[in-house]
Amino acid sequence: MKLDENGIGMASGVLAGVWMLVVVLFDLWAGFAASYVDLIADIAPGVSVSYGGALIALVYGLVAGYVFGYIFGWLYNQFVK
C-alpha cells in the first residue's frame, strides 16, 4: 500500500503548525512553556511571545511539517516497492 505524499505532508504540516501556534499562545496567555518557545525562537527567527510571533511560528510549523511529512511519505513508498 502506497501513501499519498502530499496528503501526509499536509496533515503533518497542519498538525505541526497548530501545535507551534498553541504553544506560543499558551506561553503568551499563561506564561508557561517559555523554555520551549525560546528553543523554537533559536531555530526559527521571528518567533517570539507575541501574536505576530505566534503567526510566524504557525507558518514555520506548516512548512517544516509539510516538508518532513512529504519526505516521510516518499521514503515509505520507496521501501514498500
C-alpha positions as CSV (number, residue, x, y, z in Angstrom):
1,M,0.0,0.0,0.0
2,K,1.4,3.3,-1.0
3,L,1.0,6.6,0.9
4,D,-0.1,9.8,-0.6
5,E,3.0,12.0,0.0
6,N,1.0,15.2,-0.4
7,G,-1.7,14.1,2.0
8,I,0.8,13.0,4.6
9,G,2.7,16.3,4.2
10,M,-0.5,18.4,4.5
11,A,-1.6,16.5,7.6
12,S,1.7,16.7,9.4
13,G,2.1,20.4,8.3
14,V,-1.2,21.4,9.8
15,L,-0.5,19.4,13.0
16,A,2.9,20.9,13.5
17,G,1.7,24.4,12.6
18,V,-1.2,24.3,15.0
19,W,1.0,22.8,17.7
20,M,3.5,25.6,17.5
21,L,0.8,28.2,17.4
22,V,-0.9,26.8,20.5
23,V,2.4,26.6,22.4
24,V,3.3,30.2,21.7
25,L,-0.2,31.4,22.6
26,F,-0.2,29.3,25.7
27,D,3.0,31.0,26.8
28,L,1.6,34.4,25.9
29,W,-1.6,34.0,27.9
30,A,-0.5,31.8,30.8
31,G,3.3,32.3,31.0
32,F,4.1,28.6,30.7
33,A,6.3,26.9,28.1
34,A,8.8,29.8,27.9
35,S,11.8,27.5,27.5
36,Y,10.1,25.7,24.6
37,V,9.3,29.0,22.9
38,D,12.9,30.1,23.4
39,L,14.1,26.8,21.7
40,I,11.7,27.5,18.8
41,A,13.0,31.1,18.6
42,D,16.6,29.8,18.4
43,I,15.7,27.7,15.4
44,A,13.1,29.9,13.7
45,P,13.9,33.6,13.5
46,G,11.0,35.9,14.2
47,V,9.2,33.7,16.7
48,S,8.6,35.5,19.9
49,V,6.0,35.6,22.7
50,S,3.5,37.8,20.8
51,Y,0.6,37.4,18.4
52,G,2.9,38.2,15.5
53,G,5.4,35.6,16.7
54,A,2.6,33.1,17.1
55,L,1.7,33.6,13.4
56,I,5.3,33.2,12.4
57,A,5.5,30.0,14.4
58,L,2.4,28.8,12.6
59,V,4.0,29.4,9.2
60,Y,7.2,27.7,10.2
61,G,5.3,24.7,11.6
62,L,3.2,24.4,8.4
63,V,6.2,24.5,6.1
64,A,8.5,22.3,8.2
65,G,5.7,19.8,8.9
66,Y,4.8,19.6,5.3
67,V,8.4,19.0,4.2
68,F,9.1,16.3,6.8
69,G,5.8,14.6,6.2
70,Y,6.3,14.6,2.4
71,I,9.8,13.2,2.8
72,F,8.4,10.5,5.2
73,G,5.7,9.5,2.7
74,W,8.2,9.4,-0.1
75,L,10.7,7.3,1.8
76,Y,7.9,4.9,2.9
77,N,6.9,4.4,-0.7
78,Q,10.5,3.8,-1.7
79,F,10.8,1.0,0.8
80,V,7.4,-0.6,0.1
81,K,8.3,-1.2,-3.5
